[in-house]
Amino acid sequence: MRVAVVDKQLCRPNKCNTECVRFCPRVRGGVLDTIKIDEETGKAIISEELCTGCGICVNKCPFKAIRVVNLPEELKEVCVHQYGLNSFRLYRLPVVRLGKSVGVIGRNGVGKSTALSILSGTLKPNLGDLGEEKDWSDVAKFFKGSELQKYFEMIGNGEIRVSYKPQNVSLIPRVHSGKVEKLLQRVDERGVLSELTNTLEIEEVLDREISSLSGGELQRVAIAAALSKEADLYILDEPCSFVDVYQRINVAKAIREISEMGKGVVLVEHDATILDFISDYVHVIYGEPGVYGIVSSTYSVREGVNSFLQGYLKTENVKIREYEIKFEIKPPIDIKREEDYLFKYPSMKKCLNGFSLEIASGGFYKGEIIGVLGPNGIGKTTFARILAGELEPDSVEWEFEEVRISHKPQYIDLSFEGTVEDLLRSLSPEFGKREYEIEIISPLKLKRILDREISSLSGGELQRVAIAAALSKEADLYILDEPTAFLDLEERINLSRIIRRIIEKKESVALVIDHDIQLIDVISDRIMIFRGEPGKRGLALPPSSKREGMNTFLRDMDITYRRDPVTGRPRINKPGSRLDREQREKGDYYYVSGDR
C-alpha cells in the first residue's frame, strides 16, 4: 500500500517548472493521471494506485512538498481517518479504559490530536472513505469485536459523557467571553470549583476577563473547566503546555484523582515525567509526521515510554527509530578554579512593575550548561534579560561587554520579513557549509522549511528556527528561555544533544530555562533555583551542584525521583510508595544511583 502526501502549503506549481509531472516515469510513459496539476486548487495530485513509488517526484520537487511512503498492505483495513486526497491518515485508535488513565505518546504530526478528537466525538472519522459520510454506527461496526465497538455505540447513542480539553487553548477567548469565575461556575457540574481553583492556583484570575489571560493561565482555566464537568471520560490534549514546573505536578495530581474515582482519562503529553506519573497504560503513536500515524497496542506505562525511547515496539515487532534515546548519567563537573570562570556576576536587585527580584552573586564556568528551575512569574526571564543587557539592575552598575551573548527569548519575535533561509544566512557565515548542516539544520529538521516565510510557521517550527537562530551566532553565553515549548519528546532530547555539542565545542556557557524537569535533568551540569512568591518577589540562588540543586528543587516540589534501570530516564515515585518513603527519610529526593 502506498501513501502519497502533497503539502498544500509547500506546493507552488506557479513558482516551479512542475518537475513532479515532467520527470514522473509513468507520465512520460503516457499514464498522464499519475501526477497532474488540479485545475481548481492549482496543486499537484498524485494517484496512489498508479504511482510506482520510485521517489523521483519527491527528489525533484524544489519545495520538498511531496512525500511517498510504502506501508504494509494490511494497514489499509485499519485506516480510521483520512483528511483528504493526498493528505494525512491515521490507523487504529487508543483504547478507552473507564477507571484508568491512558497516556498517548509520539512525535508531533503523527495524529495524536486527531485520535483524541475522534474519541471525544468532535471529529467523526471517515474510515478512509473520502466519498461517503459515516455515522457512529458505521464506526462501531468498524471496530467490531474490540473494546472500542461498545465505546462508539455509546457515543452514537449518547450514553457516555465526554469532557474534552483541546490542545490549542489560545482559541478559547474566541468562543468564550466574560469573567473567568462565571465561566467556571457555569460548567462546575461536580461542585469542585473551589477545590480546583486552589489546586490549580487560579484564584487570582477568577475576576479577570478571559481575553486577558496568559497562555499558562488559559491552560489552567481550561483544565479546571474540563475537570469540573460531570463525565465518564476526560480527554486532555497536552495539559502541561505553558504550565510551569510546580503547577505541572498539581495538574498531574488533579487528573490522577479523576481516574482514581473510577472515571476514564485519555491524555497526550510531551513531558514524559508527567505522562508517566499520571498514566496506568500507554499507547505509542508512530509514523511519518504529516503523512501517516499508527496507534500501537496497549502497553504498561513503563514499558510503553521505554519502548518509545528505545525505538522498538516489541508487541508489533516494529522499529520506529534508527537510534535509541538514552539518558546518560554523567559524573558531576569538578571545576573549582577561579580561572575557569567564564564570568562572574555580583549580587543585584531589580524591581519591575511591582515585582522585585533579588539575585545572589554567582558565576558560570567555561563549557558548562546551567539548568534553571522555578515557577512562572518568579524572575527567571528578568534575570535572563539582565544578563543579555536588555535590562539594567537597580542596585549596582554592572556590565560585561567583553562577553558575547546570544539570547532566545521566551516569546519569539515574528517580525522578520523573509524565509527561514534568509534569517539563518543573515546570522551565520557558516550557513550552507556541511558542518552547519550537521550541527544545526539536520538535527533541528529545518531542511523542509528553509523556503517558508517566518510568518507562516507553526509554533513548533518557529521554536526550532528560533533555537537555530540563537545557536547560529558566535557567543560566549547562550541564553535559551523555554526552548521546549511546542516540541515533542524526541525533539527535546535531540535539542539537549545539539546544545551539548555546541557548548563543548566552543567552550561557551548555556543557560537553559525550562519547565521540563526531564530536559533539565538530562542537559544540566549545574542547577540554578528560583524561589519566592510568583508575581511579587523572587530570589535567584547561585548555581549549585546538580545533586544539591535537584534535591532543593524536588524538596520544594514535595516529590521524589528515581531512575529507570533500562533507559536511565527520571521517574516520579508514586506518593507514599516504599521508595518514596525511604528517600524522604534519607533526605535524598534526587536518587541518582539507579532504580532498585
N, C-alpha and C positions, 0 to 999 in steps of 0.2 A: 504494500500500500504506500502511495506516495502523497506527501503533503507539500503543497506549493503555496507560499505566502508572499504577497506583494505588499510592502509597507506603503500605504497610500500617501503618507507624508513625504517619504523619500522619493517616490516615483514621480519623475518630472520629464515626461517624453518631449515636452516643448523646449527643454534645455539640453537634450542629448540627441544622438543620432539613431535612437531606437535600436541600440545594439542587441538587446534581448531578442528582438524579432529577426534582425538581419543575420545574426550568427547562429540562430537555432537550426541544427541539422535537419529536423523534421520539417520546419517551414521551408527551408531551402530544397527539401525533397518533395515539396508540393502539398504537405499537410498543413495548410495555412491556419487552421484553427488551433494549432498547438500553442502559439503565443500571438496575441493580437492586441491592438490598442482599442479600448472600448470608446465608442463614439460619444456616449453620454458623459462618462466620468473623465475621459482623457487619460486613463491609467491603463497599465498593462494587465491583461487577463491571461492566465495560464491554465490550460486544460490538464488536470491531473491524470486523466485517463490516457491522453495522448503523449504526455511528457515521458521521456525515457530516463530522466534523472541524470543526464550527462554532466550537468553543472556548468555548462558554457555560459548560459544566461546569467547565472549567479556571479561568475567571474568577470563577465563583460560589462555588467551594469555599472556605470560610473558613479552612481549614488548608493551602491550597496543596498538597493531596495528589495532584492529578491532573495528568498531562501527556499531551497528544495531539500526535503528530508525524506528518507525512506524509513518506513515503520513496519513492524510485524503485521501481517495481514489480519491476524485475529483481533487487533485493536479496532478494526472497522466496526465490529459488532458492539463495541462498548463506548462509542462516541456519544457523550451526553449532550454536548452543545457546541455548535459552530457559529461564529459571529457573522459569517457571510462568505461569499465566494473569495477564494484565496485569502482566507483570514484564519485567525487563531481558533483552535478547537481543544476541548477538554475531554479526557477519557476517564471514566469512573468518578465516584464521589466518596468523600469521607463517610463513615458510618456513624449515625447518631446513636448515642447511648444515654438514655434518660437515667439520671442519678450518677452520671460520670462526667468527667471533664476530658474532652478530646482536643488535643492540640494538633495544629497543622503547620508544618514547616517546609520551606522550599525557597528557591530563588525568586526574585522579582520577575513578574511577567510570565509565570507558568500556570496561572489560573487559580490561585488561592482565593482571591476575592470573588471570582466567578463562581467557584464552588460554594462559598458562603451565601452568595446572593440566591443561588438555586435552593439551598437548604432552607433559607429564610422564607422562600415563597415569593420574593420580589422579582425574580427572574425565572420565567417558565422556559425550561430547556427545549430545544427543537429536536434533540436526539440525532443530530447530524443531518436532518432533513430540511433543506432550505426552502422547499416548495410548499410545505403544509404546516399550519399551526397546530400544535399539540395541546391536549388538555391534561389535567393531572391524572386522570385515569390511564392515559397512554404512558405517562411517566411511571406510574405504579406498575403497570404491566411490563415495562422495560426492565424493571428491577425484580421481576417475579422470582420468588424463591430466596430472596435476600432480605436482610433486616430493613433495607430501605423501602421495600414494597409496602409494608404496613405503614411506614412513616409518611410516604407520599399519598397513600389512601387517606390518612388522617388530615394531611394538608388539604387535599381536594374536598374533603367533607367538612372542613372547618372544625375538626375535633382536637386540634392541637394549637396552642397559642405560642407564638414565637416573638421574642424581644430581640431586636437586631440593632447593634451599633455599627454603622458603616465605617469604612476606612477613612474617607475624606470628611473630617469634622468641620473643615473650613466652609463647607456648603451649608451648615446649619443656619447661620444668620439669614440665608436667602429664603428659607422656608418657615423660620420661627422668628418672632419679634417680641419685644416687651421685656419685662424683668425676668431674671433667672429663676427667682423663687416661685413666681406664678407658673412658669413652665413646669418646674419640678413638682409643684403641688398638683397640677393637672394630671400628671402621669403616675403619681405615687399611689398605686393600687395596693401595695403591700403594707403601707403605713410605716415605711422605714426611712423616710426622708431625713429626719433629724439625725439618725444613726449614720446614714451615708454621707451627709454633708460634713459631719465631724470626721469620719474615717478618711474621706477623700479631700479634706481640707478646702472646702469651697464656701465656708460660712461668710467670708469677706466679700464674695462676689454675688451673694443672693439678691442684693438690692441693685445690682448693676444691669444695664441693658445687655442683651445677648450679643448685639452687634459690637460691643466694646471689649469683648473678651479676647485674651491672647490665645494662641494655639493650645498651650497646656491647660488653660482654664476651660476652654471649649471641650477639650478631650475629657476632663474630669466631670464636667457637667453632663456630657453625653453618656458617660459610663453610669453616673448616678441615675440618669433618666432611664437607661436600659435596665438597670438592676432594680429600679423601683417598681417596674411593671410586674403584674401577676402573669407568669408564663410557665410553660412546660419546658421550653428550650430557650437558652440565652446564647446568642451568637455575637461574638465580639471580634471585629476586624482591626488588628493592630491597636489594642487598647493602651499601649505604653508609648506610642509616638507623642512627642512634645512633653512627656511627663518626666519629672526629674527622678533621680535615683531613689530618693526617700519615698516619694509618692508611688513609685512602681511597686514597692513592697506592700503598701496599703491597698493599691488596686488589686494586686495578686491575692491578698487575704480576703478582700471583699468578694472576688469572683469565686475563690475556693469555697467560701461559705455557702454560695448558691448550690454548688454540686453536692455539698455535704447535707443539704436539706432535701436531697432526692431529685433535684432538678437536673436537666441536661445542660451541658455547656460545650460549645464548639468555639475555638478561638484560633486566630492566626497571630503569631507574634515573632519578630525577628530577634528579640532579646532571649536567647536560648536559656539563660539562667532563670528568667521569669516563666517561660513556657514550661520548663522542667518542673518548677515549683508548683504551678497550677494544675498541670495535666496528670491524668491517670493513664491515658493512651495517646499515641501519636500516629498520624498519617504523614508520610513524606510525599510531596508533590514534586515530580521531576520532569524534565523535558527540555525543550529549546525555548528560551524566553521569546515571547511574541509569535511563536509558531505553534507549539502544542504543549500540553501538560498532561501527565498521567498520575493518578492518585494511587498510592501504594496500598497494600493490605494493612491491617491494624497491627501496630507494634506496642509493646510496653514503652513507657515514656523514655526510660534509659536506653533501651535497645533502638528505639526509633531515632533519637537525637544522635546517638553514637553511629548508627548506620549512615545517617546523612553526612556526618563528619568524615566517616571512613570512605564514603563514596561508593559503597556497595550494599545493595539490598538483598540480604540472604534469601528471604522468602521468595522474592521474584527472580532471584539469580540474575540481577541486573546491575551493571556498573554504571553509576550515574555521573562519575567524575574520574578523570585520569589520575588524580592525586588524592592523597589523604590529608585531611586537616588535623594537625596535632598541636596540642598546647604544650610547648616545651617549658619545663620548669628550670629557669636559669638561676644560677647562683647570684646572690646579691652583689652589686658592684662594690668594689673596695677602693674608693678614691677619696683620700682624705687630705691630700696635699694642697696647700694654698695655691700653688702654681697651676693646678689642674682646673681651677675655676675658669669658666669662660667669662663670667662676670658675676658680680655680687650687687645686691640692691639693699638699701637701708630700710629701717622702719619708716612707714609712711601712713598717712591718713587721707581719706578722700570723702567729702560729702557731696551728694548728688541727688537733687530732687527729694530731699527729706530722708535719704538713705545715707548711712555713714559706714565706711569700710576702714578697718584698721589692719595694716599689713605688717607682720613681723619680719624682721630682716632675714635674708637668706641668699642663696646663690645657686647657680647651675654649673655643672661640670661639663667639660667637652665630651661629646659623643653619647650623652645620656638622653633618655626620654622621661619626662616628668608627667605622670598622670594626675589630673586634677579632679577631685570629687567634692560634691556638695550640692545642696538643694538649689532650685531656681531662686533667683532674687536674693542671693547671698553675697554677690560681689565678684564672682569668677570672671565674668565678661568685663567688668570695670577694671579688674587687675590686669587682664589681657590688654585692654586699651591703654592703660598707663604704660605697660612695657612697650607697646607698639608706638608710643609717642602721640597717641590720639587724645589723651587726657593728661593733665598735669596734676600731680599730688598737691594737697593743700599745705602739708606740714613741712616739706623740705623742697629745696631746689635741687633737682636731680635729673640727670640725663646721661645716656651712654651713646654718644654719637658714633663712636668707633664700631659699634655692634650693628651689623646689618640685620634687618628684621623683615620677615615675610609673615603676613597675618591673614588667615582665612577667618573672616568674622562669622558670628552666629547666624546672622541674616544676610543672605547672599544678594549682591547688587546685580540687578537685571539691566542696568542702563547701557552696557556695552553694545554698540551697534556693529554687528558683523557676525561672522561664523566662529565656531569653536576653533578652527584652524587659525583664523585671523588673531584671535585672542592669544593663543599659545605661542604663535610666531612672534608676537609683539613682546612676549615676556622672556623668551629663551632663544639665544642664538643656536642652541643645540637642537632645536626642532628640525625634524627631517633626517637627523642622524640615527644610525642604528641603535646606539646606546640609549638615546632618548626614547626611542620606540620600545625598547626592552624595559626600561625603568619606569616610564610614565604611561605611554599610550596603551600598550598591550595589557598590563595588569589592571588598569582602570577601565578597560574595554571602551575606549574612545574612538576607535578607528571608524566605526559605522556612523558616528555622528559628527565627524570633523567638518562636513559640509553644511551642517544645520546652523541656523541662526540662533544665537544665545537666547533670544526672546521666545523661541519656540520649544525650549527644552522642558522636559518633565522635572519633577522635584528630584528624583534620583539621578537623572542625567546632569542636572545643574549642579548637584552636590559633587559628583565625580569631576566635573570640569573645574569647579572652584578649588577642589583639593589639588588637581593637576596644576592649576594656575599658581597656587601658593608654593608648591614643591618645585615648580619650574624656575623660580627666582633663586639667585645666588644669595644665601643668607647665612648668618651665624645662629640666629634664633628663629625657628618656625613655630608660630602660634596657630594651632588648629582648634577652633571653637565649635564644638558639637559636629565633628565630621561624619558621624554615623547616621545622622538624620536622613531618612528615606532609603538607606542602604540595607540590603538583606544580609543575613548572617555570613554567607560566603564572601560577599563584598567587604564586610567588616574585617574578617580575618585577613583577606588579601591586603586591605589597607594597612593593617599593622605590619605586614611584611615589607610593604613599599616604604613606609616611614622608617622602619628599622634599617633597611639597606641604605637609604639616602643619608640618614644621620650618621651612621658608622663610616660611610664613605667620605663624607665631608667634615667629620669631626665637629658637627654642629650640635645644637640642642633643639629638642622639640618639646613644646608644652601642649599636651593634649587634654582638652576639657571635654568631658563626655559623661553621659548618664548610663552608658552600657558598662556595667561592672566587669563583664567578661572581657571586653576590649581593654579596659584599663588594667585588668589583671594580667592579660597577655602581653601588653605592649610596654608596660612601665618598668623603669629601673628604680625610680623612687616615686613617692606619693606626696601630693600636697592636698591637705584637707582644709575646707572652708566650713566654719561653724557660725552660729548666730541665729538671728530671727529674720527670716526672709522678708524683704521689703523694708526693713527698719535698720538693722545693723548686721555687719558681717565681720568675721575675724579670719584672716588668711594666715594659717600656721606655716612655718617654714617647711621646705621639703624634708621628708624623713625617709628612713629605710622603708622598703616595700612592706616588710613584715610589720613594722611598727605602725605605718600609715594605714594598712588594711585592717589591722586589729582595732585601731582607734575608730576607723570608719564603721566597721561591722558592729562594734560595741554600741556606737551611736544608733545604728540601724536596728539593733536588738536581734540580729540573726547570726548564725554560724555557717562556716563554709567547709566543705570537704572537696577532694579532687576525685574525679572518676579514674579508676585504675587503668582503664583501657585507653582513653583519649587524653587524659590529663586535664580535661575541662573542669572549671569550678562548678560546684553544685551547692545549692542551699539545703541545709539539713532541715527536715521537717521539724517544726517546733515541738519540743517535748520528746523527741526521739532519743534513743540511748546515746548516740554520738553527739547530739546537740547538748544533752545534759553534761556529758563528760567534758566537752570542750569548754562549756561555760564554767564548770568547776575549776578548770585549769587556767581560765582567763585566756584561752587560746582560740579566739574566734576565727582566725585565719589559719587553716590547717594545711600546711604546705607539703608535708611528707608523704602524702598519698592516702587513698581510701583504705579502710580496714574492713 
